[in-house]
Amino acid sequence: MSKKVEINELCGGCVYYPPNLPATAYSEADYHELQQKSCSYDYQPGDKNCRQTHKTSCSIVDLQSMKTNKPHGVRHEEIVSIHIADSVTGPGN
């Protein structure tokens, strides 16, 4: 016999549970509408879709720094010259 899962037990830590969504990421109207749902994706707690997408943590990624930072201090010119050399001679030749 499977244990019946309480909604709060399953949803409380899920990042898609509307009360866990950051209000600043949505317009006021959209945030209010989301708060009326039990799940951001309109899934039912514990159903197959819920179990597949259930997520309890996220990593913040600074996309702006990815655009401006060069990998391991390599200059853009070095990367371009490596790619040109590889396309002419093949990698490692």
Backbone bond lengths (Angstrom), bond angles and torsions (degrees), N, CA, C in turn:
res aa  C-N    CA-C-N  psi(-1)  N-CA   C-N-CA  omega(-1)  CA-C   N-CA-C  phi
1 M - - - 1.450 - - 1.529 108.21 -
2 S 1.337 117.33 128.68 1.453 119.61 -179.45 1.523 110.85 -83.18
3 K 1.305 113.91 147.82 1.462 120.91 179.90 1.525 109.05 -76.12
4 K 1.322 117.27 133.84 1.460 120.92 176.50 1.530 108.16 -76.10
5 V 1.309 116.22 126.04 1.459 121.71 -176.88 1.523 109.32 -92.78
6 E 1.304 116.46 128.79 1.459 121.05 175.47 1.524 108.97 -71.61
7 I 1.319 117.11 142.92 1.461 121.29 -179.75 1.526 110.60 -55.33
8 N 1.307 117.60 -47.44 1.462 120.67 -177.71 1.521 111.19 -61.33
9 E 1.331 117.45 -36.38 1.463 121.18 179.90 1.524 110.90 -64.30
10 L 1.319 117.22 -41.67 1.450 121.82 -177.63 1.532 111.85 -82.85
11 C 1.307 117.87 -40.01 1.465 122.22 -173.17 1.525 114.40 -89.52
12 G 1.296 117.37 -29.86 1.456 121.14 -171.72 1.512 115.53 -50.14
13 G 1.329 118.14 -38.57 1.453 120.80 -179.38 1.508 114.23 -100.42
14 C 1.327 117.66 2.05 1.463 121.41 -176.66 1.523 110.28 -80.09
15 V 1.327 116.35 135.22 1.462 119.93 -178.75 1.527 112.32 -69.25
16 Y 1.328 118.08 -17.79 1.458 121.26 179.40 1.531 113.02 -91.61
17 Y 1.321 117.15 -0.51 1.463 121.58 176.83 1.528 106.92 -74.29
18 P 1.325 118.24 118.97 1.458 121.22 -172.12 1.536 116.42 -47.28
19 P 1.332 120.61 -41.33 1.466 117.84 177.74 1.537 113.49 -63.18
20 N 1.339 118.01 -17.64 1.459 121.11 178.43 1.523 113.29 -89.10
21 L 1.325 117.73 -7.08 1.462 121.08 -179.00 1.518 110.82 -75.88
22 P 1.339 117.66 142.08 1.470 120.13 179.16 1.529 111.25 -75.28
23 A 1.309 116.45 123.75 1.467 121.14 -178.07 1.522 112.00 -60.36
24 T 1.327 117.48 -31.02 1.465 120.64 -177.33 1.530 113.19 -71.95
25 A 1.319 118.32 -11.69 1.460 121.69 -179.12 1.528 112.59 -87.31
26 Y 1.316 117.45 -5.46 1.464 121.78 -174.96 1.515 110.04 -132.30
27 S 1.339 114.94 157.88 1.463 118.30 171.50 1.526 107.09 -67.22
28 E 1.301 116.94 159.88 1.469 120.63 -178.28 1.529 111.11 -58.65
29 A 1.337 116.74 -42.37 1.470 120.68 -179.68 1.527 111.51 -65.76
30 D 1.341 117.20 -43.99 1.460 120.41 179.60 1.530 111.21 -65.00
31 Y 1.322 116.53 -41.59 1.463 119.96 179.91 1.534 110.27 -63.31
32 H 1.330 116.64 -42.63 1.466 120.88 178.45 1.530 110.38 -61.97
33 E 1.333 117.19 -42.12 1.463 121.33 178.92 1.529 110.76 -64.30
34 L 1.324 117.34 -43.21 1.469 120.72 178.43 1.523 111.70 -61.30
35 Q 1.311 117.17 -35.99 1.463 120.77 -177.74 1.528 112.67 -67.54
36 Q 1.327 116.81 -14.82 1.456 120.74 178.23 1.533 112.02 -83.53
37 K 1.332 116.95 -10.41 1.469 122.11 -176.93 1.523 111.28 -96.33
38 S 1.336 115.50 160.83 1.467 119.26 174.29 1.524 110.73 -89.74
39 C 1.362 116.83 -16.86 1.462 121.68 179.95 1.527 108.53 -151.39
40 S 1.315 117.28 141.59 1.466 121.21 178.29 1.514 112.31 -59.62
41 Y 1.335 117.20 -30.10 1.459 122.20 -177.61 1.524 113.92 -96.31
42 D 1.303 118.16 6.57 1.471 122.32 -177.35 1.522 112.57 62.24
43 Y 1.328 117.44 28.53 1.459 121.68 174.20 1.513 108.62 -88.10
44 Q 1.304 116.00 161.64 1.460 121.42 175.67 1.526 108.48 -95.70
45 P 1.314 118.04 138.36 1.464 120.43 179.98 1.521 111.88 -53.60
46 G 1.337 115.25 123.21 1.447 121.09 177.03 1.517 115.84 89.85
47 D 1.361 118.43 -8.02 1.465 117.95 179.73 1.529 110.27 -74.42
48 K 1.329 116.24 175.22 1.470 121.20 -175.36 1.530 111.87 -56.79
49 N 1.326 117.09 -46.56 1.467 120.98 -179.80 1.528 111.34 -63.10
50 C 1.307 115.82 -40.68 1.467 120.89 177.84 1.528 110.09 -59.40
51 R 1.304 116.19 -49.63 1.472 120.71 -178.23 1.523 111.85 -62.28
52 Q 1.334 117.31 -34.31 1.466 120.51 -178.87 1.524 112.61 -74.06
53 T 1.329 117.76 -32.31 1.468 119.81 -175.73 1.523 113.20 -105.24
54 H 1.324 117.74 -8.04 1.463 121.98 -177.69 1.521 110.07 -51.62
55 K 1.305 116.63 125.84 1.460 121.31 -175.95 1.518 108.49 -140.39
56 T 1.315 115.74 131.55 1.466 119.16 -177.04 1.519 113.55 -112.23
57 S 1.325 117.61 1.68 1.462 118.93 175.81 1.519 109.94 -153.39
58 C 1.311 115.52 157.05 1.457 122.53 177.72 1.517 108.41 -136.77
59 S 1.295 116.05 155.54 1.456 121.08 173.56 1.516 107.67 -109.92
60 I 1.311 115.62 133.12 1.455 121.00 176.67 1.525 107.10 -82.08
61 V 1.318 116.72 129.74 1.456 121.58 178.64 1.519 108.08 -118.48
62 D 1.328 116.21 126.75 1.459 121.40 178.37 1.523 108.58 -88.31
63 L 1.325 116.45 93.28 1.455 121.10 -176.75 1.522 111.84 -66.51
64 Q 1.319 117.60 -31.39 1.459 120.83 179.90 1.522 110.39 -63.39
65 S 1.319 117.98 -42.49 1.463 119.69 -179.15 1.521 111.02 -69.27
66 M 1.328 117.61 -27.96 1.463 120.07 177.40 1.521 110.58 -66.81
67 K 1.321 117.39 -30.62 1.457 121.30 179.08 1.523 111.36 -74.30
68 T 1.336 117.05 -32.88 1.461 120.10 -173.76 1.518 114.10 -97.51
69 N 1.328 119.16 -24.70 1.464 121.70 -178.41 1.525 111.04 -83.76
70 K 1.315 115.61 136.76 1.464 121.61 176.45 1.527 108.05 -92.46
71 P 1.311 119.63 145.05 1.460 121.28 -179.34 1.528 111.93 -67.02
72 H 1.311 115.99 122.29 1.460 123.94 173.16 1.520 113.52 50.80
73 G 1.321 118.60 35.84 1.451 121.28 176.32 1.522 114.83 72.94
74 V 1.316 118.72 11.96 1.459 121.67 179.84 1.519 108.61 -79.42
75 R 1.324 116.32 133.70 1.459 120.26 178.58 1.524 110.02 -74.95
76 H 1.317 116.22 150.81 1.464 122.09 179.32 1.533 110.87 -55.84
77 E 1.339 116.72 -40.00 1.460 120.76 -178.44 1.527 111.02 -61.35
78 E 1.347 117.26 -36.80 1.460 120.94 179.54 1.526 110.70 -67.18
79 I 1.332 116.62 -40.76 1.464 120.77 179.55 1.522 109.68 -63.85
80 V 1.330 117.22 -45.38 1.456 121.42 -179.83 1.514 110.28 -61.95
81 S 1.336 117.87 -43.87 1.466 119.95 -177.65 1.528 110.93 -66.86
82 I 1.330 117.81 -34.28 1.458 120.87 177.40 1.523 109.82 -65.10
83 H 1.332 117.07 -45.66 1.461 120.70 179.78 1.528 111.52 -63.82
84 I 1.325 117.64 -39.23 1.465 120.59 178.70 1.520 109.78 -65.41
85 A 1.341 117.06 -45.13 1.460 120.57 179.92 1.523 110.79 -62.04
86 D 1.325 117.59 -42.60 1.463 120.94 179.59 1.532 111.32 -64.08
87 S 1.319 116.84 -37.90 1.458 118.27 -177.67 1.524 111.23 -72.58
88 V 1.331 118.08 -25.50 1.456 121.39 -179.81 1.525 111.13 -84.62
89 T 1.356 117.11 -44.88 1.465 120.60 -172.80 1.504 113.90 -107.99
90 G 1.308 117.01 -14.53 1.477 120.61 -173.42 1.504 109.19 91.14
91 P 1.329 118.29 151.16 1.470 122.12 -177.05 1.528 111.67 -58.64
92 G 1.327 114.23 131.23 1.461 120.65 173.93 1.516 114.59 75.08
93 N 1.320 120.10 6.89 1.476 121.39 179.59 1.512 111.23 -101.31
